[in-house]
Amino acid sequence: MAVGIGHPVDPSDTAEFAALAASAGTVVVGSVLASRPRPDPKYFVGTGKAEEIRAFAEVNRADLILVDRTLTPSQERNLEKLTGRRVLDRNGLILDIFAQRAMSFEGKLQVELAQLSHLATRLVRGWTHLERQKGGIGLRGPGETQLETDRRLIAKRIRTLRARLEKLDRQRDTGRHVRREVPVPTVALVGYTNAGKSTLFNALTGSSSYVADQLFATLDPTVRRVELSGVGEVVLADTVGFVRALPHELVAAFRSTLQEARDADLLLHVVDASDPLRDERIEQVREVLRGIGAGDIRELLVFNKIDLSGDQPRTILGADGIASQAWAAAASGAGLDLLREAMAHAVRPNQVRLKLHLQLQAAAVRSDLYKRNAVRSERQCDDGSWDLEVELDLTEIAKLSGVKGVNVVQTAPSHEQRVA
């Protein structure tokens, strides 16, 4: 069932909801559309439309009714009572898909936390018919005891899950801290679900992450290192796909996964170039990014699937002269070389090539430059000192300027000039 509030139902929203239902493993037997100026407090839709849904479900022998809206517990319960069938709203459907897809220990914990947070509110409201048993002495019936027991069990499990996830988050943060010690740039893939992020991730890294033509095919974050010409190693992180009206319980539960996007030096925002609603999808993803505090990170729009859209591989520079768009096809490999150049251009926009002369007392600096993959060539002098040709960001050069035994000999053209 799809309901437009204040406007007719958007066909693209209906198609996406059908794809969500298919991803959950259901067989869609039909749909009922409705439009209302405002939600009805009892059924969300009006009484007449609710009866139509009941009759439609009976004729088509449907055993589950999916609603492309967020229902209150009472609305969900009223619809179930009227239709005699289980009713699942949009949030419940997405939570069910996530429960099926999560493979790692952390992913399963995150999904369980989201499900219990969702259930806790519905449990409390679902037992409101017993509230009249509260009150004075002798009026505390077994119903309230059961309610309090369920509340307590859920609250205890939620605390346990949060503690475990916080521990895992600290471990993940340790890994991020190590990466910051040796400043390797981090690039996070973000985008609307089914835009081809995992396919692109595999194409860039040579890995074999799970790929399927369905919504939320992968949930667990995957991190790999990839070599970029002129930059060296960068860390590439594949994150969970976004979707319209992503339940806030999931955004909260997957905070550690989304942290990869928050801490990234560059966001590869993957877009399905063949999607007629790609502009809307771009804005919906950016809205989620703003919500998790990643709205100000540099973004490189990657228009994927150009083999389906008929576009040609190319890159486009933004107003600051840095790559802002790349058009490619991860499945066929078209435009991936241009994309790698654009990534190198965007992840280190202020990088320059320069020559350094290091005295023996600066041997630790030399070792650090090699750890960063910043050295492009080296010549050892007769006195044991070194002449190095390196590529570094301007901020890193500023840090080296005051180090004893380090002398800047010559600065070459900037990285962005060479790439362009």
C-alpha positions in Angstrom: 0.0 0.0 0.0 1.3 3.4 -1.0 -0.1 6.7 0.4 0.4 10.2 -0.9 0.0 12.8 1.8 -1.2 16.1 0.1 -0.3 14.8 -3.3 -0.7 11.7 -5.6 1.6 8.8 -5.1 4.9 9.1 -7.0 5.3 6.1 -9.3 9.0 6.1 -8.7 8.4 5.7 -4.9 6.1 2.9 -5.6 8.7 1.1 -7.8 11.3 1.6 -5.1 9.0 0.2 -2.4 8.3 -2.8 -4.7 12.1 -3.3 -5.0 12.4 -3.2 -1.2 9.7 -5.8 -0.9 11.4 -8.1 -3.4 14.7 -7.6 -1.6 13.0 -8.9 1.5 12.0 -12.0 -0.3 8.3 -11.3 -0.7 6.2 -12.0 -3.7 4.2 -8.9 -4.5 0.6 -9.8 -5.7 -0.6 -6.2 -6.1 -0.7 -2.7 -4.7 -3.3 -0.3 -3.4 -2.8 3.4 -3.9 -4.3 6.2 -1.8 -4.1 9.9 -1.4 -5.1 11.9 1.7 -4.6 15.5 2.9 -3.4 14.2 6.2 -3.0 10.8 7.9 -6.0 9.2 9.6 -5.3 8.6 13.3 -6.9 5.2 13.3 -5.7 3.5 10.1 -3.4 6.1 8.5 -5.8 5.8 5.5 -9.5 6.3 5.7 -12.0 3.7 6.8 -13.2 3.1 3.2 -9.7 2.6 1.9 -8.8 0.3 4.8 -11.8 -1.9 3.9 -10.6 -1.9 0.3 -7.2 -3.1 1.5 -8.9 -5.9 3.5 -11.0 -7.0 0.5 -8.0 -6.8 -1.9 -5.9 -9.0 0.5 -8.6 -11.6 0.7 -9.2 -11.8 -3.0 -5.4 -12.1 -3.7 -4.8 -14.4 -0.7 -2.1 -12.1 0.6 -0.7 -13.0 4.0 1.3 -9.8 4.6 0.4 -6.1 4.0 3.3 -3.7 3.4 2.7 0.0 3.9 5.1 2.5 2.3 4.8 4.9 5.3 5.8 5.0 9.0 2.8 3.8 11.0 2.2 4.4 14.7 1.9 1.2 16.8 -1.9 1.8 17.1 -2.4 2.3 13.4 -0.4 -0.9 12.7 -2.4 -2.8 15.3 -5.8 -1.4 14.0 -5.0 -2.5 10.4 -3.9 -5.9 11.6 -7.2 -6.3 13.5 -9.3 -5.2 10.6 -7.6 -7.2 7.9 -6.7 -10.3 9.9 -3.2 -10.2 8.5 0.3 -9.1 9.6 1.0 -5.4 8.7 4.6 -4.1 8.2 5.4 -0.4 7.6 8.4 0.9 5.7 10.7 1.0 8.7 9.8 -2.6 9.7 10.5 -3.8 6.1 13.9 -2.1 5.9 14.8 -3.5 9.4 13.8 -7.0 8.1 16.1 -6.6 5.0 19.0 -5.5 7.2 18.5 -8.5 9.5 18.8 -10.8 6.5 21.8 -9.0 5.0 24.0 -8.4 8.0 26.9 -11.0 7.9 29.6 -9.7 10.3 29.3 -9.8 14.1 29.2 -6.0 14.3 26.5 -5.8 11.6 24.3 -8.3 13.4 24.7 -6.3 16.6 23.8 -3.1 14.9 20.7 -4.6 13.3 19.5 -6.2 16.6 19.9 -2.8 18.3 17.9 -1.1 15.6 15.2 -3.8 15.9 14.9 -3.6 19.7 14.8 0.2 19.6 12.0 0.0 17.1 10.2 -2.7 19.2 10.5 -0.9 22.5 8.2 1.9 21.5 5.6 -0.5 20.0 5.8 -2.8 23.0 4.9 0.0 25.4 2.1 1.3 23.3 0.9 -2.2 22.5 0.1 -2.8 26.2 -1.7 0.5 26.9 -5.0 -1.5 27.5 -3.4 -2.7 30.7 -2.6 0.8 32.0 -5.8 1.0 33.9 -4.5 -1.7 36.3 -1.9 0.8 37.6 -2.9 2.9 40.6 -3.5 2.1 44.2 -2.8 -0.9 46.4 -4.2 -4.1 45.1 -4.6 -2.8 41.6 -1.2 -3.9 40.3 -2.3 -6.8 38.1 -0.2 -9.4 36.3 -0.5 -7.5 33.0 1.6 -4.6 34.3 4.1 -7.0 35.7 4.6 -8.6 32.3 4.9 -5.2 30.7 7.5 -4.1 33.1 9.4 -7.4 32.7 9.4 -7.0 28.9 10.6 -3.4 29.2 13.3 -4.4 31.6 14.5 -7.3 29.3 14.6 -5.1 26.2 16.3 -2.2 28.1 18.9 -4.6 29.4 19.6 -6.1 26.0 19.9 -2.6 24.4 22.4 -1.6 27.0 24.4 -4.8 26.4 24.4 -4.2 22.6 25.4 -0.6 23.0 28.3 -1.6 25.2 29.5 -4.2 22.7 29.2 -1.8 19.8 31.0 0.9 21.7 33.9 -1.5 22.3 34.0 -2.4 18.6 33.8 1.3 17.8 36.9 1.9 20.0 38.7 -0.9 18.2 37.8 0.6 14.8 38.8 4.0 16.1 42.2 2.6 17.0 42.6 1.5 13.4 41.7 5.0 12.3 44.2 6.5 14.7 46.9 4.3 13.3 46.0 5.5 9.8 46.2 9.1 11.0 49.7 8.4 12.5 50.9 7.5 9.0 48.8 9.9 7.0 47.2 7.8 4.3 44.2 9.5 2.7 40.8 7.9 3.2 38.2 7.7 0.5 34.7 6.6 1.4 32.2 5.3 -1.2 28.7 6.6 -0.4 25.5 6.6 -2.5 22.0 5.5 -3.0 21.5 1.8 -2.6 22.0 -0.3 -5.8 24.0 2.5 -7.5 26.9 0.1 -8.0 29.1 1.0 -5.1 30.3 -2.5 -4.3 31.0 -3.2 -8.0 33.0 0.0 -8.2 34.8 -0.9 -5.0 35.8 -4.3 -6.5 36.9 -2.7 -9.7 39.2 -0.2 -8.0 40.6 -2.5 -5.4 40.6 -5.9 -7.2 38.7 -7.4 -4.2 35.6 -9.6 -4.4 33.0 -8.0 -2.1 29.5 -9.5 -2.5 27.5 -7.9 -5.4 23.9 -8.4 -6.3 21.2 -6.5 -8.2 19.1 -5.8 -5.2 18.7 -3.1 -2.5 21.0 -3.3 0.5 23.0 -6.2 -1.0 25.9 -5.4 1.4 25.7 -3.8 4.8 29.1 -4.5 6.5 31.8 -1.9 5.9 34.8 -3.1 3.8 38.2 -1.3 3.8 41.0 -1.9 1.3 44.1 -0.1 0.2 44.5 1.0 -3.4 47.4 2.7 -5.2 46.9 6.0 -6.9 49.5 7.4 -9.3 51.1 10.5 -7.8 49.5 10.0 -4.4 50.6 6.5 -3.4 48.3 4.4 -1.2 44.9 5.5 -0.1 42.3 3.7 2.0 39.1 3.0 0.2 36.0 2.2 2.4 32.7 0.9 1.1 29.8 1.9 3.3 26.1 1.0 3.6 23.8 2.3 0.9 21.3 5.0 1.6 17.6 5.1 0.7 14.7 7.5 0.8 13.5 7.9 4.4 16.1 5.7 5.9 14.8 4.8 9.5 16.6 6.9 12.1 17.0 3.8 14.2 19.3 2.4 11.5 21.3 5.6 11.1 21.9 5.6 14.9 22.8 1.9 15.0 25.2 2.1 12.0 27.1 5.0 13.4 30.4 3.2 13.4 29.9 2.2 9.7 29.0 5.8 8.8 32.0 7.0 10.8 34.1 5.9 7.8 32.3 8.6 5.8 32.6 11.2 8.5 36.4 10.7 8.8 37.1 10.5 5.1 39.3 13.0 3.2 37.2 12.5 0.1 33.7 11.1 -0.5 33.1 9.1 -3.8 29.4 9.8 -4.2 28.3 7.0 -6.6 25.3 7.7 -8.7 23.4 5.5 -11.1 23.8 7.5 -14.4 20.9 5.6 -15.9 18.4 6.5 -13.1 15.9 9.1 -14.3 15.6 10.3 -10.7 19.4 10.6 -10.1 19.2 14.3 -9.1 16.7 13.4 -6.4 18.8 10.5 -5.3 21.9 12.8 -5.0 20.0 15.2 -2.8 18.6 12.4 -0.6 22.1 11.0 0.0 23.5 14.5 0.7 20.7 15.0 3.3 21.8 11.8 5.1 25.5 13.0 4.9 24.6 16.3 6.4 22.7 14.4 9.2 25.8 12.4 10.2 28.2 15.4 10.0 29.8 14.6 6.7 28.2 17.4 4.7 31.3 19.5 4.4 33.7 16.8 3.2 35.0 17.2 -0.4 32.8 15.2 -2.8 33.6 13.6 -6.1 30.4 12.6 -8.0 30.9 9.3 -9.8 28.2 8.8 -12.4 28.3 5.0 -12.7 26.6 2.7 -15.2 27.3 4.9 -18.3 27.2 1.7 -20.3 23.4 1.8 -19.6 22.9 5.6 -19.9 24.9 6.0 -23.2 27.2 8.7 -21.7 30.9 8.8 -22.5 33.8 8.5 -20.0 35.0 11.9 -18.9 35.8 14.0 -15.9 34.6 17.5 -15.0 36.5 20.1 -12.9 34.7 22.2 -10.4 35.1 26.0 -10.0 38.2 25.5 -7.9 39.9 23.5 -10.7 39.7 20.2 -8.8 37.8 17.2 -10.2 34.2 17.2 -9.1 32.6 14.7 -11.5 33.7 11.5 -13.2 31.6 9.4 -15.6 32.5 5.7 -15.7 31.1 2.1 -15.8 32.4 -0.1 -13.1 31.1 -3.3 -14.7 32.9 -2.8 -18.0 35.8 -0.8 -16.7 35.1 2.2 -19.0 36.4 5.4 -17.6 38.1 3.9 -14.5 41.5 5.3 -15.5 40.0 8.8 -15.6 38.3 8.1 -12.3 41.6 7.2 -10.6 43.2 10.4 -11.9 40.2 12.4 -10.7 40.5 10.7 -7.2 44.2 11.5 -7.0 43.4 15.0 -8.1 40.6 15.4 -5.5 42.1 13.5 -2.5 45.3 15.6 -2.4 44.4 18.9 -4.2 47.3 20.8 -2.6 50.0 18.2 -3.3 53.2 19.4 -4.9 56.4 17.6 -6.0 59.6 18.9 -4.5 63.3 18.0 -3.8 64.6 17.7 -0.3 68.1 17.4 1.0 68.2 15.4 4.2 71.2 15.4 6.6 72.0 12.2 8.6 70.3 13.7 11.6 67.0 13.7 9.7 67.1 9.9 9.1 63.8 9.6 11.0 62.2 12.1 8.5 63.4 9.9 5.6 61.9 6.8 7.2 58.6 8.6 7.7 58.4 9.8 4.1 58.8 6.2 2.9 56.0 5.1 5.3 53.8 7.7 3.7 54.8 6.5 0.1 55.8 10.1 -0.6 59.3 9.3 -2.0 59.5 9.3 -5.8 63.3 9.0 -6.2 66.4 9.1 -4.0 70.1 9.7 -4.4 72.6 9.2 -1.6 75.4 11.8 -1.4 79.1 11.0 -0.7 78.7 12.3 2.9 75.8 9.9 3.6 73.1 12.5 3.3 70.2 12.1 0.8 68.6 14.0 -2.1 64.9 13.0 -2.3 62.2 13.9 -4.8 58.9 13.6 -2.9 55.2 14.5 -3.3 53.6 16.1 -0.3 50.7 18.2 0.7 51.4 21.8 1.4 50.5 21.4 5.1 53.0 18.5 5.4 55.7 20.6 3.7 55.0 23.4 6.3 55.6 20.9 9.1 58.9 19.9 7.6 60.2 23.4 7.1 61.3 23.8 10.7 62.9 20.3 11.1 66.7 20.3 11.6 68.6 18.7 8.8 65.8 19.2 6.2 66.3 21.6 3.3 63.9 22.3 0.5 66.0 22.4 -2.7 63.4 22.8 -5.4 59.6 22.8 -5.8 58.1 21.3 -8.9 54.7 22.1 -10.5 51.7 21.2 -8.3 49.9 17.9 -8.6 46.7 19.4 -9.9 48.7 21.1 -12.7 50.3 17.8 -13.7 47.1 15.9 -13.7 45.2 18.5 -15.7 
